[in-house]
Amino acid sequence: MSRLFEPLSIRDLTVSNRAWVSPMCQYSSTDGLPNDWHLMHLGQFAAGGAGLVMTEASAVTPEGRISPQDAGIWNDEQAAAWRRITTFIHHQGTYAGMQLAHAGRKASTRRPWDGSGTVPEEEGGWRAVGADDQPFGEYAPARPFSEAEVAQLPGQFAAAARRAVNAGFDVVELHFAHGYLVHQFYSPLSNSRTDRYGGDFEGRTRLALEIAEAVREELGEGRPIFARLSATDWEDGGWTIEDSVRLARLLDERGIDLIDTSSGGNTPAPNIPIGPGYQVPLAERIRTDAKIATGAVGMITDPEQAEEIIASGAADAVFLARALLRDPHWPLRAANALGADARWADQYARAKSWR
């Protein structure tokens, strides 16, 4: 029996397998609206057998977008556009998850194929708002949030979460990683505030915990909520795996069900020991020490590798990204390789024999 293809129950959801789609920015929206590209992009993974399909980072406010072309969930028009996509995903027997995000000081930047750096206001950009005014690399410095503005962020995430549910999403993930806003607050490398949202561990993690509390209160008890953390900054004097274990325990107490365990992103050139499954030990450490479910992500490419991650107890699920871009039917191929049953779309069932 393949462990990768065992169901996983979280609150009221039972996901059919543990091969899940990681959030992957597409930089292809206008005014935050998903379109035919997003339907194709996410729909192919649902037809390809993934147990859970996560959207890209979807901004909770217009200024929270990474780029002007980022998707959003800050208004009802966007929620209505997402419903077409969740309906298709559900028709494939798969669950849909939305990642809620605010880019903070890394907002208003060019999408990858348009170059790099900050998009100026005259080209459709805006001044980013962050934990403080320290710039990220060569980006333009952000305006620091006032304390009153920070206090409004949990409500903005909660409102976005409610719209996500109304759009048909089964899972909500809070993007607290990769140098975006909440990571900027909890990392000592990017938070020089002296108010209640800065200073020591308690102050720097306050925003993450307030957002988690607000979203759980908004969604009630039945719906799973994940949080993606950068488990380490990979920098001296930065956020550490020990800090992540401590924060994961506090998030667990506030109703977060799973830590999607990534790393880095808060400094331009961290010393990351990249290799196959390089972040898996971070997921295992959080799962073991914080006693919370985790997802592993990062250079997970082979079915046997994914199977070992789950079977060894390193994580409860694997999030796949580039492997799925290369092969949207990776879960179906993995099921065949591991001798497991997998759900095939009726239209594709003729290929099930792999002969």
C-alpha positions in Angstrom: 0.0 0.0 0.0 1.4 3.3 -1.0 1.5 5.9 1.7 1.6 8.7 -0.8 -1.8 7.6 -2.0 -3.4 7.1 1.4 -6.2 9.6 2.1 -5.5 12.4 4.6 -8.3 13.7 6.8 -8.0 17.3 8.1 -11.1 18.7 10.0 -14.1 18.1 7.7 -12.0 17.2 4.6 -10.6 13.9 3.5 -8.2 14.4 0.7 -7.8 11.4 -1.6 -4.0 11.4 -1.7 -1.0 13.4 -0.5 0.4 14.6 -3.8 -0.6 18.3 -3.8 -0.1 21.3 -6.1 2.1 24.0 -4.6 1.1 27.6 -5.2 2.8 28.9 -8.3 2.5 32.5 -9.4 1.4 33.0 -13.0 1.6 36.8 -13.3 -1.2 36.6 -15.8 -4.2 38.5 -14.3 -5.7 41.9 -15.1 -7.0 43.8 -12.0 -6.5 40.6 -10.0 -9.0 38.6 -12.1 -8.2 35.0 -12.9 -8.9 34.1 -16.5 -8.7 31.2 -19.1 -5.0 30.7 -18.4 -5.7 30.0 -14.7 -8.5 27.6 -15.6 -6.2 25.7 -17.9 -3.2 25.9 -15.5 -5.1 24.7 -12.4 -7.6 22.5 -14.2 -4.9 20.3 -15.8 -3.5 19.4 -12.3 -7.0 18.4 -11.1 -7.4 16.2 -14.2 -3.9 14.8 -13.5 -4.8 13.3 -10.2 -3.6 15.7 -7.6 -5.4 15.4 -4.3 -5.4 19.2 -3.6 -4.9 22.0 -6.1 -3.6 25.3 -4.6 -3.9 28.6 -6.4 -1.0 31.0 -6.7 -0.5 33.7 -4.1 -3.7 35.8 -4.3 -3.6 39.2 -2.9 -5.9 40.4 -0.1 -5.5 44.0 -1.1 -4.5 45.7 -4.4 -1.2 46.9 -2.9 -0.5 43.4 -1.7 0.2 42.1 -5.2 3.7 41.0 -6.0 3.3 42.4 -9.5 0.5 44.3 -11.3 -0.4 41.0 -13.0 -1.0 39.1 -9.8 -4.3 37.4 -9.0 -6.4 38.8 -6.2 -9.3 38.1 -3.9 -10.0 41.5 -2.5 -13.4 42.0 -4.2 -16.5 40.0 -5.1 -15.9 40.2 -8.9 -12.6 38.3 -8.4 -14.4 35.7 -6.2 -17.0 35.2 -8.9 -14.3 34.6 -11.5 -12.6 32.1 -9.3 -15.8 30.1 -8.9 -15.6 28.9 -12.5 -12.2 27.4 -11.7 -13.2 25.7 -8.4 -16.2 24.2 -10.1 -14.0 22.5 -12.7 -11.6 21.3 -10.1 -14.4 19.8 -8.1 -15.8 18.1 -11.1 -12.5 16.1 -11.3 -13.0 14.8 -7.7 -10.3 17.1 -6.4 -10.3 19.8 -3.6 -9.3 23.4 -4.3 -7.2 25.6 -2.0 -6.5 29.3 -2.1 -3.3 30.9 -0.9 -4.0 34.4 0.6 -1.1 36.8 0.4 0.3 40.3 0.9 3.7 41.0 -0.7 4.6 43.9 1.6 8.0 45.4 0.6 8.3 43.0 -2.3 5.1 44.4 -4.0 4.9 46.3 -7.3 7.7 44.4 -9.0 8.1 43.3 -12.6 7.0 39.8 -13.5 10.0 37.5 -14.4 9.8 37.8 -18.2 9.6 41.6 -18.0 12.9 42.1 -16.3 13.4 42.8 -12.6 13.0 45.5 -10.0 10.2 47.8 -8.9 7.5 48.9 -11.3 7.2 52.7 -11.0 3.8 54.4 -10.6 3.9 55.9 -14.1 4.0 52.3 -15.5 1.1 51.0 -13.4 3.0 50.3 -10.1 2.6 51.7 -6.6 4.6 52.4 -3.5 4.9 49.2 -1.5 4.0 49.2 2.2 6.0 47.0 4.6 7.1 46.3 8.1 9.7 49.0 7.9 11.4 51.1 5.3 14.3 48.7 4.7 14.4 47.8 1.0 14.7 44.3 -0.4 17.9 44.3 -2.5 17.5 46.9 -5.3 13.8 47.3 -4.9 12.4 50.8 -3.9 12.0 51.3 -0.2 8.6 50.6 1.2 6.5 52.9 3.3 6.2 51.5 6.8 2.7 50.5 7.9 1.4 52.5 10.8 0.4 50.6 13.9 -3.2 51.3 13.1 -2.8 50.0 9.5 -1.2 46.8 10.8 -4.1 46.2 13.1 -6.4 46.2 10.0 -4.5 43.4 8.2 -6.1 40.5 10.1 -9.6 41.7 9.1 -8.4 42.0 5.5 -7.2 38.5 5.5 -10.4 37.3 7.1 -12.5 39.1 4.5 -10.5 37.5 1.7 -10.9 34.1 3.3 -14.6 34.5 3.4 -14.6 35.5 -0.3 -12.5 32.4 -1.1 -15.0 30.2 0.6 -17.8 31.9 -1.3 -15.8 31.2 -4.5 -15.9 27.5 -3.7 -12.5 26.9 -2.1 -12.2 24.1 0.4 -8.9 25.1 2.0 -7.3 28.4 2.8 -3.5 28.8 3.1 -2.0 31.9 4.7 1.2 32.9 2.9 3.6 33.7 5.7 6.8 32.9 3.8 9.3 33.9 1.0 10.0 37.4 2.3 6.5 38.7 1.9 4.7 40.8 4.4 4.2 38.5 7.4 7.7 37.0 7.0 9.0 40.6 7.0 7.3 41.1 10.3 8.5 37.9 12.0 12.1 37.9 10.8 14.6 40.1 12.8 16.3 40.9 9.5 13.4 42.9 8.1 11.6 44.3 11.2 13.1 47.2 13.0 9.8 48.4 14.5 9.6 49.6 18.1 5.8 49.3 18.5 3.9 46.2 19.6 4.6 44.6 16.2 8.3 44.7 16.5 11.2 44.0 18.9 11.2 40.5 20.4 9.8 37.2 19.2 6.4 38.0 20.7 6.1 41.3 19.0 7.4 40.2 15.6 5.1 37.2 15.4 2.0 39.1 16.7 0.7 39.8 13.2 0.9 36.2 12.1 -1.0 35.1 15.1 -3.6 37.8 14.8 -4.2 36.9 11.2 -4.5 33.2 12.1 -7.0 34.0 14.8 -9.1 36.2 12.6 -9.2 33.8 9.7 -10.1 30.8 11.9 -12.9 32.9 13.6 -14.2 33.9 10.2 -14.2 30.3 8.7 -15.4 28.4 11.8 -14.3 25.0 12.8 -14.8 22.7 9.8 -12.6 24.1 7.1 -8.8 23.5 7.0 -6.4 26.4 7.2 -2.7 26.0 6.3 0.2 28.4 6.9 3.2 28.5 4.7 6.4 29.4 6.6 9.9 30.1 5.6 11.4 27.8 8.3 14.7 29.6 8.1 16.2 32.7 6.6 19.5 30.8 5.9 21.2 33.9 7.3 23.2 34.6 10.4 21.1 36.6 12.8 17.9 35.7 11.0 14.8 33.6 11.5 15.7 30.0 12.5 14.1 26.5 12.5 13.9 26.8 16.3 11.9 30.0 15.8 9.6 28.2 13.3 8.9 25.3 15.7 8.0 27.8 18.4 5.7 29.8 16.0 4.2 26.5 14.6 3.1 25.6 18.2 1.4 29.0 18.6 -0.3 28.7 15.2 -1.6 25.3 16.1 -3.2 26.7 19.2 -5.0 29.3 17.0 -6.5 26.7 14.7 -3.9 26.3 11.9 -3.9 22.7 10.8 -0.8 22.3 8.6 2.5 24.1 8.1 3.5 24.2 4.4 7.3 24.3 5.1 9.4 26.3 2.8 12.4 28.6 3.4 14.3 31.7 2.5 13.1 34.6 0.3 13.7 37.5 2.8 17.2 38.4 1.6 18.5 38.6 -1.9 21.3 36.0 -1.8 21.1 33.6 1.2 23.4 30.6 1.3 20.9 27.8 0.7 22.2 24.2 0.4 19.9 23.4 -2.6 19.6 19.8 -3.5 16.8 17.1 -3.9 14.4 17.5 -1.0 16.6 20.1 0.7 13.6 21.5 2.8 12.3 18.1 3.9 14.3 18.1 7.1 12.7 21.4 8.1 9.2 20.0 7.6 10.2 16.9 9.7 11.6 19.1 12.5 8.4 21.1 12.7 6.2 18.0 12.6 8.2 16.2 15.3 8.9 19.1 17.7 5.7 21.2 17.2 3.4 18.2 16.9 1.6 19.7 13.9 1.0 18.3 10.4 3.4 19.5 7.7 3.7 19.6 4.0 7.2 19.3 2.3 8.1 21.3 -0.8 11.2 21.9 -2.9 12.9 19.7 -5.5 10.6 16.7 -4.9 10.6 15.1 -8.3 10.4 11.3 -8.2 7.5 9.1 -7.0 9.8 7.0 -4.9 11.3 10.2 -3.3 7.8 11.4 -2.4 6.7 8.0 -1.1 9.7 7.9 1.2 9.0 11.4 2.6 5.5 10.3 3.6 6.4 6.7 4.7 9.3 7.9 6.9 7.0 10.4 8.7 9.0 13.5 7.5 5.8 15.1 6.3 2.1 14.5 5.9 1.9 15.6 2.3 4.2 16.8 -0.5 3.6 20.0 -2.5 4.8 19.7 -6.1 5.6 22.6 -8.4 8.1 22.3 -11.2 7.6 18.6 -11.5 3.9 19.3 -12.3 4.8 22.0 -14.8 6.9 19.4 -16.6 4.2 16.7 -16.2 0.7 17.8 -15.1 -0.2 14.1 -14.8 2.6 13.3 -12.3 0.2 11.9 -9.7 -1.2 9.4 -12.1 2.3 8.3 -13.2 3.4 8.1 -9.6 0.4 5.9 -8.7 1.3 3.5 -11.5 4.9 3.4 -10.4 4.0 2.8 -6.8 1.3 0.2 -7.5 -1.5 2.5 -6.2 -5.0 3.2 -7.4 -5.7 6.7 -8.7 -8.7 8.5 -10.0 -8.6 9.0 -13.8 -10.9 11.4 -15.7 -13.4 9.4 -17.7 -12.1 11.1 -20.9 -8.5 9.8 -20.2 -9.4 6.3 -18.8 -8.3 4.6 -22.0 -4.7 5.4 -21.1 -4.9 3.9 -17.6 -3.2 0.6 -18.6 0.1 2.4 -19.4 0.6 0.1 -22.4 
